[in-house]
Amino acid sequence: MKKKQTETKSRCGFGLTRHLIGGVMCLAVISLICSSASAQNLFAVDAVQGNYGNIDEFTPNGVRSVFASGLTSPFAMAFDSGGNLFVADGGNENAGSGAVYKFTPAGVRTTFALGLSNPAGLAFDSAGNLFAAEFGEINGGPGTGRIYKFTPNGVRTTFASGLFEPQGLAFDRAGNLFVAVFGGVSKFTPSGLRTTFASGLTHPFALAFDSRGNLFVADGGDPWAYPDPVAGGVYKFTPTGLRSTIVSDMGGGLAIDSADNLFVGLAGSILKISPSGVRITFASRDVGAMAFQRNLAPNPAPNPAPYDFITATGIQIISFTTLVLGRQRYGILTITCASATRSGPLLGPGGAWRVWRTLTTTVIQITCYSTQRHVAQSSGT
């Protein structure tokens, strides 16, 4: 009688690994594919009195260290695809005193752009262009805000003008730019056509998308409104614009990691909300703007190699281990099989594999880098 085949699932730092195993010989195809659940460090503007010129870095466990200091009025942050952190600094809030600074992963600072008036939002498009929201002159009145587009070389053009207090920026997967403006959220197509995506808000100031295309909006409310102050909050908008309330209070910024966990700055703490709604205190710290460090592949190539395919018989899982070296996380899957053949080109910089023979089996070991989002999968009968 044929033994019942079982399916087991193991979770590594960068995705779900499925294996079909059992007491029978099986034919399986193992491939390296992309996933996105690797751990990332969170960067945040320190809002503790006396430290507002600092950028803090939090590990996935919430351990804080100072990444950068000496800024004047940091208000927004964004990472490029190379892992460089860009910070919008409002300067002394006078016209033209704002700047955008670039920090390498090692913390080396250079000036990327000068002469801005209260830059309050940053976001990168898929081509590596930086978009910066210029809030405009304080008390300058409606319509003084702009969106600038900077090429990777720093060449500046005006993408949109005549905006009322533009702040948070975020791109969806289609390349549309969403902008937090006074009272709502505007949507710009790549060609610059503007429509209203959401209204009925007060002072939205931070935006972030999850992997499902839901837009999260941080609204500061209006605590000085008389006679009825307006509370802030975090709201979720589906791609069709359906709104729901996630948090009924607001103190700092928001950010979403690669596993779709939402991080919200509250008074004195950072709240972490899982996709299923589980809430925990991630860290006890007053913070402003937040951004997650992108996952980087070691020695990235512009055209990664296609996937490898390994056909194996008699699969048995030996082990799955993880290893952290610096900021890189690795996963090593080791299996044995009666025989194995391989097809396809060599792996790109995101993974490596090796095969060796024992007296009775072939052992395959696949190493995956979380920063390249690789996970091993197998299927068969």
C-alpha positions in Angstrom: 0.0 0.0 0.0 1.3 3.4 -0.9 2.2 5.5 2.1 0.4 8.8 2.5 2.4 11.7 1.3 2.7 14.6 3.7 3.3 18.2 3.1 5.4 20.3 5.6 5.9 24.0 5.7 8.9 25.8 7.2 9.3 29.6 7.4 12.6 31.2 6.9 13.5 34.9 7.2 12.5 35.5 3.6 9.5 33.4 2.7 7.6 30.2 2.9 9.4 27.0 1.8 7.2 24.1 0.8 8.4 20.5 0.5 6.6 17.3 -0.4 8.1 14.4 1.5 7.1 10.9 2.5 8.0 7.3 2.6 7.9 6.9 -1.2 10.2 7.9 -3.9 9.2 11.2 -5.5 10.1 13.2 -8.5 10.4 16.9 -7.7 11.5 20.1 -9.3 13.3 22.6 -7.1 13.5 26.2 -8.2 14.7 29.5 -6.7 12.0 32.1 -6.9 11.3 35.5 -5.3 9.7 36.3 -2.0 9.7 39.4 0.2 9.5 38.7 3.9 13.0 39.4 5.0 13.8 41.4 8.1 14.6 45.0 7.7 15.9 47.8 9.8 13.6 50.8 10.5 14.9 54.3 10.3 13.1 57.1 12.1 13.5 60.8 12.9 14.1 61.1 16.7 11.4 63.3 18.1 12.7 63.2 21.7 13.4 66.8 22.9 17.1 67.6 22.3 17.5 64.8 19.7 15.4 66.1 16.8 18.4 66.4 14.5 19.1 62.7 14.8 18.1 59.8 12.6 17.7 56.6 14.7 18.1 53.0 13.3 16.1 50.2 14.9 16.9 46.5 14.3 14.0 44.1 13.7 14.0 43.4 17.5 13.6 47.1 18.3 17.1 47.8 19.4 17.9 51.5 18.7 21.1 53.2 17.7 21.9 56.6 16.2 22.5 56.4 12.5 23.0 60.2 11.8 23.0 63.5 13.7 23.6 67.2 13.0 20.4 67.8 11.0 18.2 70.9 11.6 14.6 69.9 10.9 14.4 66.5 9.3 10.8 65.8 8.1 10.8 63.0 5.5 12.9 60.1 4.4 13.2 57.6 1.5 15.6 54.9 0.5 16.9 54.4 -3.1 17.5 51.0 -4.6 21.2 51.2 -3.6 20.4 51.4 0.1 21.2 55.1 0.4 19.0 57.1 2.7 17.6 60.5 1.5 16.5 63.0 4.2 14.4 66.1 3.6 15.5 68.8 6.0 13.4 71.9 6.4 16.3 74.1 7.6 15.1 77.1 9.6 11.7 77.0 7.8 12.5 80.2 5.8 12.0 80.1 2.0 14.9 78.4 0.3 16.6 77.1 3.5 15.5 73.5 3.0 17.7 70.7 1.6 17.8 67.0 0.8 20.8 65.1 2.1 22.0 61.7 1.0 23.5 59.2 3.5 25.3 56.1 2.3 24.7 52.8 4.2 27.8 53.6 6.1 26.4 56.9 7.2 28.5 59.2 5.0 26.5 62.4 4.3 26.5 64.5 1.1 24.2 67.3 -0.1 21.8 66.2 -2.9 19.7 69.3 -3.3 19.5 72.8 -1.9 17.2 75.8 -2.1 13.9 74.1 -1.1 11.2 75.7 0.9 10.1 73.2 3.7 10.6 69.9 1.9 8.1 67.6 3.5 7.8 64.4 1.5 10.1 62.1 -0.5 9.6 59.1 -2.7 11.4 57.2 -5.4 9.9 56.0 -8.6 10.8 52.7 -10.3 13.4 54.5 -12.5 15.3 55.9 -9.5 14.0 59.4 -9.8 13.5 61.2 -6.5 10.2 63.1 -6.0 10.2 65.8 -3.3 7.1 67.6 -1.9 7.8 71.2 -1.2 5.3 72.3 1.5 5.8 76.0 0.5 6.4 79.0 2.6 4.9 79.0 6.1 1.8 81.1 6.1 2.3 81.5 2.3 -1.4 80.6 1.7 -3.0 77.9 -0.5 -1.4 76.9 -3.7 2.3 77.6 -2.9 3.3 73.9 -2.7 5.1 72.0 -5.4 6.4 68.6 -6.3 9.9 68.4 -7.8 11.4 65.6 -9.7 15.1 64.9 -9.4 17.0 62.6 -11.7 19.6 60.3 -10.1 22.2 62.9 -11.1 20.3 65.6 -9.3 18.7 67.5 -12.3 15.6 69.1 -11.0 12.3 69.8 -12.8 8.8 70.8 -11.6 6.4 67.9 -11.7 3.4 69.7 -10.2 2.6 73.1 -8.7 -0.2 75.0 -7.1 -0.7 72.5 -4.3 -2.0 73.2 -0.9 0.5 71.9 1.8 1.8 68.8 0.0 3.5 66.4 2.4 3.7 62.6 2.2 4.4 60.9 -1.1 4.0 57.3 -2.2 4.1 55.4 -5.5 1.8 52.5 -6.4 2.9 49.6 -8.5 1.5 51.3 -11.7 3.8 54.3 -11.2 1.0 56.7 -10.0 2.2 59.2 -7.4 -0.1 59.8 -4.4 0.3 63.0 -2.5 -1.0 64.0 0.9 -2.5 67.5 0.6 -4.6 69.6 2.9 -7.9 67.8 3.4 -7.2 64.7 1.3 -5.0 62.7 -1.1 -4.3 63.6 -4.7 -3.3 61.0 -7.4 -1.0 61.9 -10.2 -0.5 59.7 -13.3 3.1 59.3 -14.6 2.3 62.0 -17.1 1.2 64.4 -14.4 -2.6 64.2 -14.7 -4.1 65.0 -11.3 -7.3 63.5 -9.7 -8.6 63.4 -6.1 -8.2 59.9 -4.6 -9.5 60.7 -1.1 -11.2 63.6 0.6 -12.6 64.3 4.1 -9.3 64.2 5.8 -7.8 67.1 7.9 -4.0 67.3 7.8 -2.7 64.1 6.2 1.1 64.0 6.2 2.4 60.5 5.6 1.5 57.8 3.1 2.6 54.1 2.6 1.4 51.2 0.4 1.3 47.6 1.3 1.8 44.8 -1.1 -1.9 44.5 -1.9 -2.1 48.0 -3.1 -3.9 49.4 0.1 -2.9 52.9 0.9 -2.3 53.9 4.6 -2.6 57.5 5.5 -1.5 59.3 8.7 -3.7 62.3 9.5 -2.5 64.7 12.1 -6.1 66.0 12.7 -6.5 69.5 14.2 -6.1 69.6 18.0 -6.5 73.4 17.9 -9.8 73.5 16.2 -12.4 75.4 18.1 -14.8 74.5 19.6 -14.3 70.8 18.6 -10.7 69.6 18.2 -10.3 67.0 15.4 -8.4 63.9 16.5 -5.7 62.4 14.2 -5.5 58.8 13.1 -4.3 56.3 10.6 -6.7 55.3 7.8 -6.6 52.5 5.3 -7.9 53.0 1.7 -8.4 50.0 -0.6 -7.4 50.4 -4.3 -11.1 51.4 -4.9 -11.0 54.1 -2.3 -12.9 52.3 0.5 -11.8 53.8 3.9 -11.4 52.2 7.3 -9.8 53.4 10.5 -6.7 51.5 11.7 -5.6 53.8 14.6 -7.6 56.4 16.3 -4.6 58.4 17.5 -1.6 59.8 15.8 1.8 61.0 17.1 4.4 60.4 14.5 4.9 58.9 11.1 4.2 55.5 9.5 6.0 52.9 7.5 5.3 49.4 6.1 8.0 46.7 6.0 8.3 44.0 3.3 6.1 41.6 5.3 3.3 44.1 5.3 3.6 45.0 9.0 2.5 48.5 9.7 4.5 50.7 12.0 2.9 53.7 13.5 4.4 56.4 15.6 2.4 57.2 18.7 3.1 59.4 21.7 6.2 57.8 23.3 6.2 54.6 21.3 6.2 52.8 17.9 3.2 50.5 17.4 3.6 47.4 15.1 0.5 46.0 13.5 0.7 42.7 11.7 -1.4 42.0 8.5 -3.7 40.0 10.7 -4.2 42.9 13.1 -2.0 41.8 16.0 -0.6 44.8 17.8 2.5 45.1 19.8 4.8 47.9 21.0 7.9 47.7 18.8 9.9 50.3 20.7 9.4 53.0 23.3 10.5 56.2 21.6 9.0 59.4 20.2 9.6 59.4 16.5 8.6 61.4 13.5 9.1 60.3 9.9 9.9 56.6 9.3 11.3 54.5 6.5 12.4 51.0 6.0 15.8 50.1 4.6 15.4 48.3 1.3 16.6 44.7 0.9 19.9 44.7 -1.0 21.6 41.9 -2.8 25.4 41.5 -2.4 27.1 42.5 -5.6 23.8 43.3 -7.5 23.7 42.7 -11.2 21.5 44.7 -13.6 20.3 41.5 -15.2 20.0 38.7 -12.7 20.4 35.2 -14.1 17.2 33.2 -14.6 16.1 30.5 -12.1 17.9 27.2 -11.8 16.0 23.9 -12.0 17.1 20.8 -10.2 15.2 17.5 -10.8 15.7 15.1 -7.9 14.3 11.7 -6.8 14.0 10.3 -3.3 13.9 13.7 -1.6 14.5 14.0 2.1 14.9 17.2 4.0 18.0 17.3 6.2 18.0 20.8 7.6 17.2 24.5 7.1 19.5 26.9 8.9 19.8 30.7 8.9 22.9 32.8 9.3 23.2 36.6 9.8 26.4 38.3 8.8 26.3 42.1 9.3 23.1 43.3 7.7 22.7 40.3 5.4 20.6 37.3 6.3 21.2 33.9 4.7 19.2 30.7 4.6 20.7 27.3 3.8 18.5 24.4 2.8 20.1 21.0 2.7 18.3 17.9 1.2 19.4 14.5 0.1 18.1 12.5 -2.9 18.8 9.4 -4.8 19.9 11.3 -7.8 19.8 14.8 -9.2 20.3 16.7 -12.4 20.4 20.4 -13.0 19.4 22.6 -15.9 19.5 26.4 -16.5 22.2 29.0 -16.3 24.2 29.7 -13.2 22.5 31.5 -10.4 22.9 35.3 -10.2 24.3 37.1 -7.2 21.3 36.2 -5.0 22.1 32.6 -4.4 24.4 29.7 -4.8 24.2 25.9 -4.7 26.5 22.9 -4.5 26.1 19.2 -4.8 28.2 16.4 -3.4 27.9 12.6 -3.4 27.8 10.2 -0.5 28.0 6.5 -0.8 24.2 6.2 -1.3 22.8 9.6 -1.9 23.3 13.0 -3.6 23.2 16.0 -1.2 22.0 19.3 -2.6 22.6 22.5 -0.6 21.0 25.7 -1.7 22.0 29.1 -0.2 19.6 31.9 -0.5 20.2 35.6 0.4 17.2 37.3 1.9 18.2 40.5 0.3 17.6 39.0 -3.1 14.3 37.5 -1.8 15.0 33.9 -2.8 13.2 30.9 -1.4 13.5 27.2 -2.4 10.4 25.4 -3.4 9.7 21.8 -4.3 6.7 20.0 -5.8 6.1 16.5 -7.0 4.3 13.2 -6.7 
